[in-house]
């Protein structure tokens, strides 16, 4: 059994490494090469980046493809580029725009992992007869009796399990995450030691198709009608102002409301059907229950205790909750205090065991409920 848990000598084990051009995936490719595996690097061309600025810190952009190619040449591994622009436009960008137009706050990185990366790249790796697909995600994977489980990464500040909740069991069995048990600082040290050209490259921060975080410009390009003016109302239903398009706002937002008040006002709800924003005080943001759709469950139901930890945003804390499953949906009662939860985000389930925080699955937040209204 080799280090990947595959019953083959390293040199006879063929692996595909998803190379984004960043330091994490580059180090993963280097580690696989050092261990003697038969490595092929794959970089995805996902969108038209002809207007990318030098200041933009994105993934899968033109410079990233060039960086991935340079790393592959230095490591003397095969490198391929897959052109997935059409798939990415229809399944990630369009979904992102639809979600914002519906008053939600989408997470395109989850959609990207779910579609072009862990579905299409997964199939491509299988077609190459690769034994495993390797990525630079910070998530831990434990395999027992041929069945893999996902855990939060050792470095909780870098943990990406939230973004991978929609991974299927078949994909998880095939995937490997070598960085799950190391700190980010160690990854950079490895890159410097190996003299990789990306050792000091900043981490990507922007959504890849949203230059400099200006998502409204992307939506305006494809869906200009989303900028229609509408009413801003208070919790009593009184109009107290006018907004410039619901896509300019997210749940919990404070800036940009432009209404004077004795206390700061926050966006409490976005009603896309009547093009209305509902605003209130900070205490009105507290959410008691959420309704989830399109669940992906990675664990047996017996692993769900009466109290389950959840995450409702990528940088959020673990919250205690009770889950009531309804077919492929769920109603979640949040036992801790949490504010500003938005439809369109993900809710990921975790359970604590002797290994760590195990990912049980998750779903998409469809509705939220508090003491004042539901979305």
Residue pairs with C-beta under 8 A, 6 or more apart in sequence:
1 7
2 8
2 9
2 10
2 13
2 35
3 10
3 35
4 13
4 15
4 37
4 131
4 132
4 176
5 143
6 13
6 131
6 132
8 131
10 35
10 36
10 37
11 36
11 37
11 38
12 38
13 37
13 38
13 131
13 132
14 37
14 38
14 40
14 128
14 129
14 130
14 131
15 32
15 37
15 38
15 39
15 40
15 130
15 131
15 132
15 133
15 134
15 176
16 40
16 41
16 42
16 121
16 124
16 125
16 128
16 130
16 132
16 133
16 134
17 25
17 28
17 29
17 32
17 39
17 40
17 41
17 42
17 77
17 134
17 135
18 25
18 42
18 43
18 44
18 117
18 121
18 133
18 134
18 135
18 136
19 25
19 26
19 29
19 41
19 42
19 43
19 68
19 71
19 72
19 79
20 43
20 44
20 59
20 60
20 64
20 68
20 136
20 204
21 43
21 59
21 60
21 61
21 63
21 64
21 65
21 66
21 67
21 68
21 71
21 198
22 59
22 64
22 67
22 136
22 198
22 201
22 203
22 204
23 187
23 188
23 191
23 196
23 198
23 199
23 201
23 203
24 136
24 137
24 138
24 179
24 187
25 68
25 135
25 136
26 67
26 68
26 71
26 136
26 191
26 196
26 198
27 136
27 179
27 187
27 190
27 191
27 194
27 196
28 134
28 135
28 136
28 178
28 179
29 39
29 41
29 71
29 72
29 75
29 77
29 134
30 71
30 75
30 190
30 191
30 194
30 196
31 178
31 190
32 39
32 134
32 178
33 39
33 75
33 76
33 77
39 75
39 77
39 78
40 77
40 78
40 79
40 80
40 128
40 130
41 68
41 71
41 72
41 77
41 78
41 79
41 80
42 79
42 80
42 81
42 82
42 121
42 124
42 125
43 60
43 64
43 65
43 68
43 69
43 79
43 80
43 81
43 82
44 60
44 81
44 82
44 84
44 88
44 116
44 117
44 121
45 60
45 65
45 81
45 82
45 83
45 84
45 85
46 60
46 84
46 85
46 88
46 92
46 112
46 116
46 208
46 209
47 60
47 85
47 88
47 89
47 93
47 208
47 209
48 85
49 58
49 61
49 62
51 211
52 58
52 61
52 62
52 63
52 211
53 211
53 212
55 212
56 206
56 211
56 212
57 202
57 203
57 204
57 205
57 206
58 64
58 204
58 205
58 206
58 207
58 208
58 211
59 204
59 208
60 208
61 208
64 204
65 81
67 197
67 198
67 201
68 79
69 79
69 81
70 197
71 196
71 197
71 198
72 78
72 79
73 79
74 195
74 196
74 197
82 120
82 121
82 124
84 116
84 120
87 115
87 116
87 120
88 112
88 115
88 116
88 209
91 111
91 115
91 116
92 108
92 111
92 112
92 115
92 116
92 209
93 108
93 209
93 218
93 222
94 222
95 106
95 108
95 111
96 106
96 108
96 111
96 207
96 209
96 215
96 218
97 218
97 219
97 222
97 223
97 226
99 105
99 106
99 344
100 106
100 215
100 219
100 226
100 247
100 344
101 219
101 223
101 226
101 246
101 247
101 272
102 272
102 344
103 246
103 270
103 271
103 272
103 343
103 375
104 270
104 342
104 343
104 344
104 345
105 250
105 251
105 342
105 343
105 344
105 345
106 344
106 345
107 163
107 314
107 344
107 345
107 346
108 207
108 209
109 163
109 207
110 163
110 164
110 165
110 166
110 346
112 208
113 163
113 164
113 166
113 167
114 166
114 167
117 135
118 164
118 166
118 167
118 168
118 171
118 175
119 171
121 133
122 133
122 171
122 174
122 175
125 132
125 133
125 174
126 174
132 174
132 175
132 176
133 174
133 175
133 176
134 175
134 176
134 177
134 178
135 175
135 176
135 177
136 177
136 178
136 179
137 160
137 163
137 164
137 177
137 179
137 180
138 153
138 155
138 158
138 159
138 160
138 177
138 179
138 180
138 184
139 150
139 151
139 152
139 153
139 159
139 160
139 161
139 164
139 177
139 180
140 150
140 151
140 152
140 153
140 154
140 177
140 180
140 181
140 355
140 356
141 148
141 149
141 150
141 151
141 172
141 175
141 176
141 177
141 180
142 148
142 149
142 151
142 355
143 149
143 173
146 173
147 169
147 173
148 169
148 172
148 173
148 175
149 172
149 298
149 299
149 358
149 359
150 161
150 164
150 167
150 172
150 298
150 358
150 359
151 161
151 180
151 355
151 356
151 357
151 358
151 359
152 159
152 161
152 350
152 356
152 357
152 359
153 159
153 160
153 161
153 177
153 179
153 180
153 181
154 180
154 181
154 182
154 183
155 182
155 183
155 184
157 184
158 183
158 184
161 348
161 357
161 359
162 311
162 313
162 314
162 346
162 348
163 314
164 359
165 296
165 346
165 348
165 359
165 361
165 362
166 296
166 346
166 362
167 175
167 296
167 298
168 296
169 298
172 298
179 187
188 199
188 200
191 198
191 199
192 199
192 200
205 213
206 212
206 213
207 213
207 215
209 218
210 218
211 217
216 247
216 248
219 226
219 247
220 226
220 227
223 247
226 245
226 246
226 247
227 244
227 245
227 247
227 248
228 245
228 275
229 242
229 243
229 244
229 245
230 242
230 243
230 245
230 246
230 274
230 275
230 276
230 277
231 239
231 241
231 242
231 243
231 274
231 275
231 276
231 277
232 239
232 240
232 241
232 242
232 243
232 257
232 259
232 276
232 277
232 278
232 279
233 239
233 240
233 276
233 277
233 278
233 279
234 240
234 278
234 279
234 280
235 268
235 278
235 280
235 284
235 372
235 373
240 259
240 279
241 257
241 258
241 259
243 249
243 257
243 277
246 270
246 272
246 275
246 276
246 277
248 256
249 256
249 257
249 267
249 270
249 277
250 267
250 270
250 342
251 267
251 268
251 269
251 270
251 285
251 340
251 341
251 342
251 343
251 368
251 375
252 266
252 267
252 285
252 339
252 340
252 342
253 266
253 267
254 264
254 265
254 266
254 267
257 265
257 266
257 267
257 277
257 279
259 265
259 279
263 281
263 282
264 281
264 282
265 279
265 280
265 281
266 279
266 280
266 281
266 282
266 284
266 285
266 340
267 277
267 278
267 279
268 278
268 279
268 280
268 284
268 285
268 372
268 373
269 277
269 278
269 373
269 375
270 276
270 277
270 278
270 375
271 277
271 278
271 375
278 373
280 372
282 339
284 370
284 372
285 339
285 340
285 370
286 337
286 338
286 339
286 370
286 371
287 334
287 338
287 339
287 340
287 341
287 368
287 369
287 370
288 333
288 334
288 369
288 370
288 371
289 331
289 332
289 333
289 334
289 368
289 369
290 312
290 331
290 332
290 334
290 341
290 347
290 365
290 367
290 368
290 369
291 329
291 330
291 331
291 332
291 365
291 366
291 367
291 368
291 369
292 329
292 330
292 331
292 332
292 347
292 362
292 363
292 364
292 365
292 366
293 328
293 329
293 363
293 364
293 366
294 328
294 329
294 363
294 364
295 325
295 328
295 329
295 330
295 361
295 362
295 363
296 361
296 362
296 363
297 360
297 361
298 359
298 360
298 361
299 351
299 358
299 360
299 361
301 325
303 351
303 358
303 360
304 323
304 349
304 351
304 360
305 351
306 322
307 320
307 321
307 322
307 335
308 320
308 321
308 322
308 323
308 349
308 350
308 351
308 360
309 318
309 319
309 320
309 321
309 349
309 350
309 351
309 352
309 357
310 318
310 319
310 321
310 323
310 332
310 334
310 347
310 348
310 349
310 350
311 317
311 318
311 319
311 347
311 348
311 350
312 319
312 338
312 341
312 345
312 346
312 347
312 365
313 341
313 345
316 338
318 350
318 357
319 334
319 335
319 336
319 338
320 334
320 335
320 336
321 332
321 333
321 334
321 335
321 336
322 332
322 333
322 335
323 330
323 331
323 332
323 333
323 349
324 330
324 331
324 332
324 333
329 363
329 366
330 363
332 347
341 365
341 368
342 365
342 368
343 365
343 366
343 367
343 368
343 375
344 364
344 365
345 364
345 365
346 362
346 363
346 364
346 365
347 362
347 363
347 364
347 365
348 359
348 361
348 362
349 359
349 360
349 361
349 362
350 357
350 358
350 359
350 360
351 357
351 358
351 360
352 358
367 374
367 375
368 374
368 375
369 375
